Amino acid sequence: MATSGLQAQFSVYSKRKTATHPIQTASYQAKATPHQTKATILDHKAISTLKPHQKPLLKHFAGLRPSSENHPTLPENRPSPPENRKPLVVFAKKSGRKLEGRNLRVAVIGGGPAGGSAAETLARGGVETVLIERKLDNCKPCGGAIPLCMVGEFDLPLDIIDRKVTKMKMISPSNVSVNIGQTLKPHEYIGMVRREVLDSFLRERAAKAGARIINGLFLKMDSPESDEAPYVLHYIEYSGQGGVGEKRTVEVDAVIGADGANSRVAKSIDAGDYEFAIAFQERIKIPDDKMAYYKDLAEMYVGDDVSPDFYGWVFPKCDHVAVGTGTVISKPDIKKFQLATRNRAKDKIEGGSIIRVEAHPIPEHPRPRRVKDRVALVGDAAGYVTKCSGEGIYFAAKSGRMCAQAIVEGSENGVRSVGEEDLRRYLSEWDKTYWPTYKVLDILQKVFYRSNPAREAFVEMCGDKYVQKMTFDSYLYKTVVPGNPLDDLKLAFNTIGSLVRANALRREMSKISA
């Protein structure tokens, strides 16, 4: 995660357009259609009259539960939900075709945060769910930072969090460093996770809720010839120790594509291309005394040497650090940028040995098409990674859950068919809630990542405590925090001053190099 000052400055604009609460499954408002009645449309006033056990589930909360001693294991039979986890209950708004003798069948392609969250929500909501994932030990090259609100909202156990980062250093092209995190409260932190651990936990929890997990490679899908016909998915299932699997097919009523930036589901619906970055990361085992330095500290480096349009990072994990960088506009030079990132941090990682090398594409903006008929895209497959910060884990899990909620709601807990209009409710809610965030971070990247003088101004701004408070509050809780008008005005003047100095410095550097 990269923090920035202008995120605070844009908070007033975003607050007017951004919903600051998660989707409530029974609160969707719509105009009545020939298939609807006024009695079946619930609004916020109607919810207030419901009894406690009838109110929508999946509320946002920030409380943390104790870590579990043992992770859940895959069940032989579908169990009842745990006593402390109520089944997902929704109320009818629109009546699709009543399914006879079976429940709605949905396939989730991809088992990362988006796929795992979607599969769990579907299974708890009465939908017959299958999740297909090729790499069950996937170690995606990801910084692994998650906001505090995700721990509570997704009920994550504390034992899957490697480090609780409370201090961050932003380091400029000239190696001027600014300490970030001075405004964090004692209980606040940024969680650092390994993707193989987080993803496995979410998949296992989906299986415990009743989803069928398949270790398989999705190949293609045959589109239905009518509204009532199923999708036929072709995949290779790997069940033994060998690398050769068996070709299989499965019929489903709807599909959620959570299969990453190179999504085959996206290609199947002609979702369109997008710009993408290449992320390169090395996991480095460093001596214990140097690991102590990174106990609760993360570092971010900016400069043309580490990336012309992104940043380099050193993020702490359980017993090693993740060192990486990324770029969109200069992909062939990614290894050169990675070497520069290691050199910038060499005194602090000296004596370390590389234990794993990872590379992966990261989308830069949402795809032109994210829903078609009964197929929807979520997570990286949809393009939900923010510019400037490169954050994607929370948005992946959130989009998976929101999409699944729309399907559960539209199918009345799996007893009716769904159509494109049901999936578009998820898309509408997503764009209304998060589109301003993506636009603001896009602007920040264009303003502050365009030159080294601009990056110096960026780091200078990050030293302001008001900027830190606004930025961290927005990041940790995924809400737009209202600012103090006087401080907002001061921030605006400071931003202009930083940019003026950056432009003056750039002109002087141009004269020297001419």
Buried (B, 14 or more C-beta within 10 A) or exposed (E): BBBBBBBBBBBEEBBEEBEEEBBBBBBBEBEEEEEBEEEBBBEEEBBEEEEEEEBBBBEBEEEBEEEEEEBBEEEEEEEEBEEEBEEBBBBBBBBBEEBEEEBBBBBBBBBBBBBBBBBBBBBBBBBBBBBBBBEBEBBBBBBBBBBBBBBBBBBBBEBBBBBBBBBBBBBBBEEEBBEBBBBBEEEBBBBBBBBBBBBBBBBBBBBBBBBBBBBBBBEEBBEBEEEEEBBBBBBBBBEEEEEEBEEBEBEBBBBBBBBBBEBBBBBBBEBEEBEBBBBBBBBBBBEEEBBEBBEBBBBBBBBBBBBBBBBBBBBBBEEBBBBBBBBBEBBEBBEEBBEBBBEBBEEBBEEBEEEEEBBBBBBBBBBEBBBBBBBBBBBBBBBBBBBBBBBBBBBBBBBBBBBBBBBBBBBBBBBBBBBBBBBBBBBBBBEEBBBBBBBBBBBBBEBBBBBBBBBBBBBBBBBBEBBBBBBBBBBBBBBBBEBEEEBBEEBEEBBEEBBEBBBEBBEEEEEEEE
